[in-house]
């Protein structure tokens, strides 16, 4: 048996266009608060619910890999980017979780990490109810803010009320709980970072140094007047 079979694995998907410090803080604080053995970043290949990313999946994957190259406890899964090259349609989170569950077996706790804004839109996701059969959901909230679900009578409200748990719920089962956790509030967005790059402004200290160097090396997100 895999020695990590019973240790919770966090799964953090996103476009990471580009990866920035707030992404890394969410992963770190999720690992600390939820007792995760590891957090695995999964760059999206062809996300279904948003406009196409500004740079190629290969560049986005490479930036995440460089940023996490010397970060014990954090890893990168390239499967979504590689699958997107051959896929005719979008890559859905439920498909990602099914592949992860097949890889890690039925007993290892898996925790899908997301922000509160994404969680509030969960009912719009493809086969969203199936997510709970495959993983726990860890929802990052800002200090002083509570999730705006649970008080109403929508399908998501009912699921949250029935599944609300804590870190003990994660260690005690492979899937099925919704656990909210507060993170440091960092007002950093990939959109603002891309705008700064387009305007020729520095993004250092907003993204890891390895990502700054990669962007400079490949001249991505730049407009002709940038530098």
C-alpha positions as CSV (number, residue, x, y, z in Angstrom):
1,X,0.0,0.0,0.0
2,X,1.1,3.5,-0.8
3,X,2.5,5.1,2.4
4,X,0.6,8.3,1.6
5,X,-2.7,6.5,1.1
6,X,-4.3,7.9,4.2
7,X,-2.8,11.4,4.1
8,X,-5.0,14.2,2.7
9,X,-4.0,15.7,-0.7
10,X,-5.1,19.2,-1.7
11,X,-5.9,19.7,-5.3
12,X,-5.7,23.3,-6.5
13,X,-6.8,23.9,-10.1
14,X,-6.7,27.2,-12.0
15,X,-5.6,28.9,-15.1
16,X,-2.6,30.5,-13.2
17,X,-2.4,33.2,-15.9
18,X,0.1,33.9,-14.3
19,X,0.7,32.2,-11.0
20,X,1.0,34.8,-8.2
21,X,1.7,35.2,-4.5
22,X,-2.0,35.0,-3.5
23,X,-2.2,31.5,-5.1
24,X,0.8,30.4,-3.1
25,X,-0.6,31.8,0.1
26,X,-3.9,30.0,-0.4
27,X,-2.1,26.7,-0.9
28,X,0.2,27.2,2.0
29,X,-2.6,28.3,4.4
30,X,-4.9,25.4,3.2
31,X,-2.1,23.0,3.9
32,X,-1.6,24.4,7.4
33,X,-5.2,24.8,8.4
34,X,-6.6,21.6,6.9
35,X,-3.7,19.4,7.8
36,X,-2.9,18.5,4.2
37,X,0.1,16.3,3.5
38,X,0.6,18.0,0.1
39,X,-1.0,20.5,-2.3
40,X,-0.9,19.7,-5.9
41,X,-1.3,22.5,-8.4
42,X,-3.3,21.5,-11.6
43,X,-3.0,24.2,-14.3
44,X,-6.1,24.1,-16.5
45,X,-5.8,23.3,-20.2
46,X,-9.1,24.4,-21.6
47,X,-11.3,25.9,-18.9
48,X,-15.0,25.9,-19.7
49,X,-16.4,28.8,-17.7
50,X,-14.1,31.7,-18.6
51,X,-12.5,33.4,-21.6
52,X,-9.4,31.8,-23.0
53,X,-6.2,32.5,-21.0
54,X,-3.9,35.1,-22.3
55,X,-0.9,32.8,-22.8
56,X,-0.5,29.2,-23.9
57,X,-1.2,26.2,-21.5
58,X,2.5,25.2,-21.9
59,X,3.7,28.6,-20.7
60,X,1.3,28.6,-17.8
61,X,2.4,25.1,-16.8
62,X,6.1,26.1,-17.0
63,X,5.6,29.1,-14.7
64,X,4.0,27.0,-12.1
65,X,6.7,24.3,-12.4
66,X,9.4,26.9,-12.0
67,X,7.8,28.5,-9.0
68,X,7.4,25.2,-7.1
69,X,10.7,23.6,-8.1
70,X,12.2,24.0,-4.7
71,X,9.0,23.9,-2.5
72,X,8.7,20.7,-0.5
73,X,5.0,19.7,0.0
74,X,3.9,21.3,-3.2
75,X,3.7,19.6,-6.6
76,X,2.4,20.2,-10.1
77,X,0.2,17.9,-12.2
78,X,0.6,18.5,-15.9
79,X,-2.1,16.2,-17.1
80,X,-4.8,18.8,-17.8
81,X,-2.4,20.8,-20.0
82,X,-1.2,17.7,-21.8
83,X,-4.8,16.4,-22.3
84,X,-6.0,19.7,-23.7
85,X,-3.7,19.3,-26.7
86,X,-5.8,16.3,-27.8
87,X,-9.2,17.2,-26.3
88,X,-12.0,18.4,-28.5
89,X,-13.9,20.1,-25.7
90,X,-13.4,21.9,-22.4
91,X,-11.8,20.3,-19.3
92,X,-14.3,19.9,-16.4
93,X,-13.3,19.8,-12.8
94,X,-15.3,16.6,-12.3
95,X,-13.3,14.8,-14.9
96,X,-10.1,16.0,-13.3
97,X,-11.3,14.6,-9.9
98,X,-12.2,11.3,-11.5
99,X,-8.7,11.0,-12.8
100,X,-7.2,12.0,-9.5
101,X,-9.4,9.5,-7.6
102,X,-8.4,6.7,-10.0
103,X,-4.7,7.6,-9.4
104,X,-4.9,7.8,-5.6
105,X,-7.4,5.1,-4.9
106,X,-10.7,5.1,-3.0
107,X,-9.5,5.8,0.5
108,X,-7.1,8.7,0.3
109,X,-8.7,12.0,1.3
110,X,-8.7,14.4,-1.6
111,X,-9.6,18.1,-1.0
112,X,-10.5,20.4,-3.9
113,X,-9.4,23.9,-3.0
114,X,-11.2,27.0,-4.3
115,X,-12.1,30.5,-3.3
116,X,-15.4,31.6,-1.9
117,X,-16.4,33.3,-5.1
118,X,-15.9,30.2,-7.1
119,X,-17.8,28.1,-4.5
120,X,-20.8,30.5,-4.7
121,X,-21.1,29.6,-8.4
122,X,-20.7,25.9,-7.9
123,X,-24.2,25.1,-9.1
124,X,-23.2,26.3,-12.6
125,X,-20.4,23.7,-12.8
126,X,-20.7,20.5,-14.9
127,X,-22.0,17.6,-12.7
128,X,-21.3,19.6,-9.6
129,X,-23.1,17.2,-7.2
130,X,-20.7,14.5,-8.3
131,X,-17.8,16.5,-6.9
132,X,-18.8,15.5,-3.3
133,X,-18.5,11.8,-4.2
134,X,-14.9,12.3,-5.3
135,X,-13.4,14.8,-2.9
136,X,-13.9,17.2,0.0
137,X,-14.1,20.9,-0.9
138,X,-12.0,23.4,1.0
139,X,-13.3,26.9,0.6
140,X,-10.9,29.8,1.3
141,X,-12.5,32.9,2.8
142,X,-11.1,36.2,3.8
143,X,-10.8,37.1,7.5
144,X,-14.1,38.4,8.9
145,X,-16.1,37.1,5.9
146,X,-18.4,34.0,6.1
147,X,-19.7,32.0,3.1
148,X,-22.9,33.5,1.7
149,X,-24.4,30.0,1.5
150,X,-26.3,27.8,3.9
151,X,-29.0,30.3,5.0
152,X,-31.3,30.0,1.9
153,X,-33.0,27.2,0.2
154,X,-31.0,26.7,-3.0
155,X,-29.5,23.3,-3.9
156,X,-26.1,24.6,-2.9
157,X,-27.4,25.9,0.4
158,X,-28.8,22.5,1.3
159,X,-25.6,20.8,0.3
160,X,-23.5,23.2,2.4
161,X,-25.8,22.7,5.5
162,X,-25.6,19.0,5.2
163,X,-21.9,18.7,4.5
164,X,-20.3,21.5,6.5
165,X,-17.3,20.2,8.4
166,X,-13.8,20.8,9.7
167,X,-10.3,19.4,9.3
168,X,-11.3,16.4,11.4
169,X,-13.9,15.5,8.8
170,X,-11.2,15.6,6.1
171,X,-8.9,13.1,7.9
172,X,-11.9,10.9,8.7
173,X,-13.2,10.2,5.2
174,X,-12.1,10.2,1.6
175,X,-14.6,12.8,0.4
176,X,-17.9,14.5,1.1
177,X,-17.4,17.4,3.4
178,X,-17.3,21.2,2.8
179,X,-14.7,22.9,5.0
180,X,-14.3,26.7,5.0
181,X,-11.0,28.2,6.2
182,X,-9.8,31.8,6.5
183,X,-6.8,33.0,4.6
184,X,-4.7,36.2,4.6
185,X,-6.5,38.7,2.4
186,X,-4.2,39.7,-0.5
187,X,-5.7,41.9,-3.2
188,X,-3.7,40.5,-6.0
189,X,-5.2,39.4,-9.3
190,X,-3.8,37.9,-12.5
191,X,-5.8,40.5,-14.5
192,X,-4.1,43.3,-12.7
193,X,-0.7,41.6,-13.1
194,X,-1.2,41.3,-16.9
195,X,-2.3,44.9,-17.1
196,X,0.9,46.0,-15.3
197,X,3.0,44.0,-17.7
198,X,1.1,45.4,-20.7
199,X,1.9,48.9,-19.4
200,X,5.6,48.1,-18.9
201,X,5.4,48.2,-15.1
202,X,7.1,45.9,-12.6
203,X,5.4,42.9,-11.1
204,X,8.2,41.9,-8.8
205,X,6.9,40.8,-5.3
206,X,3.5,40.2,-6.8
207,X,4.6,36.9,-8.3
208,X,7.5,34.6,-7.5
209,X,10.9,35.6,-8.8
210,X,11.0,32.5,-11.0
211,X,7.8,33.6,-12.7
212,X,9.1,37.1,-13.2
213,X,12.2,35.7,-14.8
214,X,10.2,33.3,-17.0
215,X,8.0,36.1,-18.3
216,X,11.0,38.3,-19.0
217,X,12.7,35.4,-20.8
218,X,9.8,34.6,-23.0
219,X,8.3,38.1,-23.3
220,X,4.8,36.9,-22.6
221,X,1.9,39.3,-21.7
222,X,4.0,42.2,-23.2
223,X,2.7,44.7,-25.7
224,X,5.2,46.2,-28.2
225,X,5.6,49.3,-26.0
226,X,6.4,47.3,-22.9
227,X,9.8,46.4,-21.7
